[in-house]
Amino acid sequence: MSEGALRGPLEAILMVAAEPVAAEEVAAALGVDAGEVERELNALAREYGGEDGAEARGFELRRVAGGWRIYSARRYAHAVGRFVVGSAHARLSQAALETLAVIAYRQPISRSRICKIRGVNVDGVVRTLLARGLVEETGTTPSGAHLYGTTTEFLEKMGMSSLSELLPLAPYLPEADALIELEEEL
């Protein structure tokens, strides 16, 4: 394809993609070189973000979960948040958010361990998170208990490429001695 001829097809594919799409996948669909697609995706991401002298847009192109996807721009999160809260979109409960955080930071983790950390039964909440595709069974313990971890859907919804992008918890945790005592209790 000629210079700039990829832009239209790329944008059209990104608009209909239900999940992050890899440059190789797009290249195969368009019959072009994956490197060429990757360069154009990077150029679009810079343009949408207001780099290269272009005016910033209300959306941005991000590399997440092994592919590319269009998201609302982070700088408009307050407006999007008000829209989502004021609409009928399904949201996670506080209990589900807390359970999801425990799984994200401690994975792989068993349901009983999550219960001990949260201090409440989490069976229904874990089922909800499984149904929404945010967590999955990742194995079993020697005793046969299921272990849970987050999915690529979780990464996608959080706008992250990997779990290494989770914010560090250290600033919010008690001193080391208190943590040792807590760990021994659990």
Secondary structure as the mmCIF struct_conf table of DSSP 4:
data_model
#
loop_
_struct_conf.conf_type_id
_struct_conf.id
_struct_conf.beg_label_comp_id
_struct_conf.beg_label_asym_id
_struct_conf.beg_label_seq_id
_struct_conf.end_label_comp_id
_struct_conf.end_label_asym_id
_struct_conf.end_label_seq_id
TURN_TY1_P TURN_TY1_P1 GLU A 3 LEU A 6
HELX_RH_AL_P HELX_RH_AL_P1 ARG A 7 VAL A 16
BEND BEND1 ALA A 18 GLU A 19
STRN STRN1 VAL A 21 VAL A 21
HELX_RH_AL_P HELX_RH_AL_P2 ALA A 23 LEU A 30
TURN_TY1_P TURN_TY1_P2 GLY A 31 GLY A 31
BEND BEND2 VAL A 32 VAL A 32
HELX_RH_AL_P HELX_RH_AL_P3 ALA A 34 TYR A 48
TURN_TY1_P TURN_TY1_P3 GLY A 49 GLY A 50
TURN_TY1_P TURN_TY1_P4 ASP A 52 GLY A 53
HELX_LH_PP_P HELX_LH_PP_P1 ALA A 54 ALA A 56
BEND BEND3 GLY A 58 GLY A 58
STRN STRN2 PHE A 59 VAL A 64
TURN_TY1_P TURN_TY1_P5 ALA A 65 GLY A 66
STRN STRN3 GLY A 67 SER A 72
HELX_RH_3T_P HELX_RH_3T_P1 ARG A 74 TYR A 76
HELX_RH_AL_P HELX_RH_AL_P4 ALA A 77 VAL A 85
TURN_TY1_P TURN_TY1_P6 GLY A 86 GLY A 86
BEND BEND4 SER A 87 SER A 87
HELX_RH_AL_P HELX_RH_AL_P5 GLN A 94 ARG A 106
BEND BEND5 PRO A 108 PRO A 108
STRN STRN4 ILE A 109 SER A 110
HELX_RH_AL_P HELX_RH_AL_P6 ARG A 111 ARG A 118
TURN_TY1_P TURN_TY1_P7 GLY A 119 GLY A 119
BEND BEND6 VAL A 120 VAL A 120
HELX_RH_AL_P HELX_RH_AL_P7 ASP A 123 ALA A 131
TURN_TY1_P TURN_TY1_P8 ARG A 132 GLY A 133
BEND BEND7 LEU A 134 LEU A 134
STRN STRN5 VAL A 135 THR A 140
TURN_TY1_P TURN_TY1_P9 PRO A 142 SER A 143
STRN STRN6 HIS A 146 THR A 150
HELX_RH_AL_P HELX_RH_AL_P8 THR A 152 MET A 158
TURN_TY1_P TURN_TY1_P10 GLY A 159 GLY A 159
BEND BEND8 SER A 161 SER A 162
HELX_RH_3T_P HELX_RH_3T_P2 LEU A 163 GLU A 165
BEND BEND9 LEU A 166 LEU A 166
HELX_LH_PP_P HELX_LH_PP_P2 LEU A 167 PRO A 168
BEND BEND10 LEU A 169 LEU A 169
HELX_RH_3T_P HELX_RH_3T_P3 ALA A 170 TYR A 172
BEND BEND11 LEU A 173 LEU A 173
HELX_LH_PP_P HELX_LH_PP_P3 PRO A 174 GLU A 175
HELX_RH_AL_P HELX_RH_AL_P9 ALA A 176 GLU A 185
#
